[in-house]
């Protein structure tokens, strides 16, 4: 008659006998289906990882830090935890020479840095914080294009230095240029 009773299922199920070729084909289809699903999941994960490359994140961080610098709201960056330990700020005086040309100070937070910069301002707000067009971000440094020269009473963001530690981007140094 062509049907066999399945003994381990207490005789309640009847099915047609399968050949070993049919079983092999069924197993092969399961393996192919599972492999295709894994490849799809891994592909999606790789696309997501590529979208969050260090290059993209440093471009975003650079833009955020530059805008906060210009608008005098650096303290709002502390919640992003971009500083690991402290950030070094170097102010280069354009008219100075020798020891007086550079002022260096370390800060644990952007709020402390912002407060220090505000204390250095006159009643009129000088030196005014300025940005030049971004030249490029590479090898731990974002540099700005100063080909057009600088103005008096302006404090420019000259360079932003960064590093990656344990997969996190950290701002390690800000180089400011004082137009004196």
GITA-V689651 format. One line per field, one symbol per residue. phi: phi as a letter, one per 20 degrees, with the letter a starting at -180 (. if undefined). psi: psi as a letter, one per 40 degrees, with the letter a starting at -180 (. if undefined). A space follows every 50 residues. Layout:
phi->???
psi->???
This chain:
phi->.ndceeffdlmeddbefdefffffffffffffffffffffffffffffff fdfgfffffffgffffffffemcfffeffeleddnbdedddeefeebmff fcdcbdcecffffffffffffefenefefccdffeadalnbdddedfenc dfmcdefebcdcbdclmdecedbcdddefl
psi->deiihhdeffeehhiiiiiddddddddddddddddddddddddddddddd dfidddddddddddddddddeffddeedeefehgcihhhhhhhdeiiade dhhhiiididdddddddddeiideeihhhiiiihdihifehhiihfdeai iifihihdihhiihhfeihhhdihhihhe.
